[in-house]
Amino acid sequence: MKKAFILCIGAAALVLSSSAFAVGISPPNYAFMLVGGGNLVKNGNNGWVCTWTFNTTTGASAGGTPPRATGGTMSGGTATGTNCSIMTVDPSTFSITSSDANGGAGVFHGLNFKQSGAIFCSTPSDVPFQYINNGTGPSEVYFNSASIGSNCVFAADLKTATDLNVVP
């Protein structure tokens, strides 16, 4: 009887711990663009108020219902607007780190912004973002004054054209 009880407790712990790894973005293996207004500021000035586009793809399915990926890749980014076409963003990867009633949060694993091909703002560190689910409509990614290295800040509201959702 004692062994059966210990096995039941162990199985329950396994189920509860595995659910912590289930958070992700749905659907998996899906190419999409994040597009919207944002401001990149270096040393408190040189603000680049642009429309930013991140070319992004969710990763392979990690299972679950609905199927979801734990993150994905960004193949690169561009900017449009007055004097913005000289700005680009290097490829990166991202992970979804949590979910809540409104969506969730994640990180890009390093971001490099370039001006005319040269590094302008860069960090190898994780750059946090908030993800807002909008039911069956386009979703939103917010960078809330995220630090890009020691002297740059990026604030942006980027939207998906299609429905993608962070799921628990």
Beta strands, then each sheet from edge to edge (+ up, - down):
strand 1: 24-26
strand 2: 31-42
strand 3: 45-58
strand 4: 71-80
strand 5: 87-89
strand 6: 92-100
strand 7: 103-115
strand 8: 118-132
strand 9: 140-147
strand 10: 152-160
strand 11: 165-167
sheet 1: 1+ 11-
sheet 2: 2+ 3- 4+ 5- 7+ 6-
sheet 3: 2+ 10- 9+ 8-
end
